[in-house]
């Protein structure tokens, strides 16, 4: 079971990302439909999971299963609900943040993610109000909730309890004891990088800020080495280094190196190729 939980630390799924799919071109869907679907995704998944839980519980009572069986089913319910939140969180956060990103065309502001949606009108304003609520509930609320939850168990010295490990272990079991909160920091870091990509134009400014965030993260994990497994720590540092170098290459591309000296362009292409090969 411990190996299974540790493996989930390596999973970074975004299977509920509907933004940008081509089906919108052939249907009447717009970004508002996507927004409503994404905001309802966590409650929908929770509801489906609860229905399954009730069915299994009723079956267990019908078969007169033991209390240990019922307790195991309840622990699995909590584990699945927490896992659902962590899987869906990135796409939900991106959908909320994209609602605030507009661009001007012919004196009219349109939503960058869907140019059929006009910004600053009555409909958009209503959705923005709801987005403000979901920022508090989801983007801020989820990390704060899990931090307080784990901190409470930490203060009560219950993080090593078998039931707590089963329910929430994938969030902290792979990290050192003093870094139990690091998975929550990972959520925050990804959201900050997403915000940079969404709100800052394609310019050196966006790349510089993203590079700075990646560099600070790399320095921190190199110094603290939060992961218990040394191989995982090495891979984490290697991944952070790759992000910094790729961001650096993106900044060089903004300098229009392709219209500079031919030898410079060839040298840069070789360097970029080596970054991808050596850090993979």
N, C-alpha and C positions, 0 to 999 in steps of 0.2 A: 504493500500500500504506500509505503514511504517513497519508493521509486516512482510510482504513478503520480504522486503529488508533486515530486520534484520535477518531473517531466513537463508539468503544466507551466512551470516557470519559463520554459523556452517557447511557449506558444504565444503568438501575437496575431490573433485572428481578427479579421474585419469583414466577416461574412455577410453582415447586414448593411453594407455600403451600397446604397442605391443611387447616390448622387452621381450624375454624369452618364447614366446608362442611356443607350441610344433609343430605347423604346419610347422615350418622351417625344421623339420626333414624329412618331406615327400614332400617338394617342393624344387625348385631351388632358393628360396629366401635366401639372406644372410643379414648381418647387413647393408650393403650399401643400400639395398632396403628399409629396415626399416627406415634408416636415412633419405633417400629422402622423404619417405612418411610423416615422422614426421615434417620435415622442411617445407613441402608443406601444412601441416594440417591447419595452421592458414590462409594462403591465400585461401585455398579451402573453409573453413568454412565462411570466409569473403565474398567470391564470391557467395556462395549459399544464404547467408543472404541478400546480395545486390540484387540478382535476385528476392527474395521474396519481398524486399522493393519496387523495381521498379514495380512489378506486383500490389502490393497493392496501390501504388501511382497512377498508371494508372487507376486502378479500381475506386479509389476515384475521379479522375478527370472525368471519364466517368459518374459517379453517381452524379457529381457536389457537392461533399462533401465540408464542410466548411473548412476555414483555420485552425480552432482549431483541426479538425480531421487530417489534413495534418501535423500539428505541433506535435500532439501526436504520429503519425506514425514515424516521424523523431526521436523523443525522444526515442521511443522504439527501433529503429534501433541502436542508440548509446549505449543504455543500453545492448542490446544483444551482440554487438560487444565487449564491455568491458568485459562482463561476459565470452564470449568465450575465450578471452585471458587469464583470470585468471584460467579457467578450464584446458586449454591445457598447460599452462606454465610449470607445474612440469614435465610432461612427455617429453616435448620438451627439457627442460634443461638437464634431465637425459640422453637422447639420445645423445646430443652433448657431454656431459662430458665422456660418455662411449667410445666414439671414440678414446680418448687419452689413455685409459687404456689397456696396453698390458702385456703379460707375456711370459717368455722365456721357450721353450721346445726344447731340443736337438739342442741348438745353433740357434734356429729360434724363432723369436718373433711373437706371435699370438695375435689377439684381444681377450681380456678376455671374452667379451660378445658373441663372435662367433669364435670358434677356426678354422673355415674354412677360415678366413680372415687373411692374413699375414700382419703384420705391417712393416712400414718403406720401403715399396716398392713404386713404382711410383703411383699406384692407391690410396694407403692409403694416400700418401703425398698430392695428389690433394684434397681428401676429408678433410684432416686436414686443408688445406688452407680455404676451404669453411666453416669449423667448426669455425675457428677463426673469420670469418666474422659474423657468426650467434651468436657467443658469445657476440659480440658487439651489434648486432641487437636485439637479444632476451634476453639472460641472463642478460646483463647489461642494454640494451636499454629499455626494458619494465618497470622495476622498476624506472629507472631514468625519463622516460617519464611521468609516472603517478604521481611521486613525484612532478615534475615541474608543471604538470597540476593542481593538487590539491593545490599546494603552490600558484599558480597564482590566483586561485579562493579564496583562503584563504586571500591573500593580498588585493583582491578587495572586501572582505567580502560578497562573493556570495555563500558560502557553505550552507547557509540556504535558498537559492533560490529554489523554488519548482522544476523547470526544472533541475537544477544542482543535486538536491537530487535524482530525478528520474533517471538521467543518471548515476551518479557515487556514489549515496548514500550508496550502499552496502559496499563501501570501507571505509567509515568513520562514518556513522550515528550511528553505535553501539559503538563507542569509545567516550571518553571525548573530549571536544572541543580542548584541547591542544595536543591531541594524534591522530589527524586526519590522520597521516602518518603511523600508527601502522600496518595496513594491508600490507603495502609495506615492512615493516620490517619482517613480517611473511613470505613473499615470499623469502626474502633474507636468513632468518634462515633455511628454508626448503632446499634451494639450497646448503647451506653450509653443512648441515647434509648429504645430498645426495653425495656431493663431498667427504666427509670423508668415507662414505661407499664404494664408487666406487674406490677411489685411494689408500686407506690404506689397507694393507693386514689384514686378520683375525688374529688380534693380540691385546694384551693389549693396544698398542699405539692407534689404532683406537677407542677402547672403551673409553680410558681415554680422548681423544680429544672430542669425542661425548658427554661424560658425562659432561665435562667442559662446552661445549656450552649449553647443556640442563640446567645445574646448573646456569649459568649466566643469561639465559633467565628466569628461575624460580625466581631468586632473583629480576630481573628487574620488572617482572609483579606483584610480591608480593609487591614491594615497590611503584610502580607507579599506579597499578590497572587501566589499561587503559580503560577497558570496563565500560560503563555506568551502566548496570544492575549488581547489587551485586551478584545475583545468577550466572550470566555468569562469573563474576570475580572469584567466588569460584570454579566453574567448570574448568576454565582455570588454576588456581593454582593447582587444584587437578590433572589435566592432566599433567602439567609440573612436578609435584612431581612423578607421575607414571613413566614418561620417565627417570627421574634421577635414581629412584630405580631400574628400569629394566636394565638400563645401568650398574648400580652398580652390579646387579646380574650377568650380562654378564661378568663383570670383574672377579667376583668370579669363574665363570665357567672356565675361562681361567687358573685359578690356579689348575685345575684338581681336584676339590673337590670330584669327584666321586671315585677317587682312594685313597682318604685320609680316615681318621677314619669314620666308619659307622655312628656314632652318629652325626658327623659334617654334613655328607651328608643328613641325615634325617632332621636335624635342618634347613639346607638350603632350602630343599624342602618345609618344612612347612612355612618358611619365604616367599619364592617365591609365594606360594599359597595364603598367607594372603595379599600380595601386590596386586595381581590380584583381590581378592574378595573385599577388603576394599576400593580400589580406583576406583572401577567400579560403 
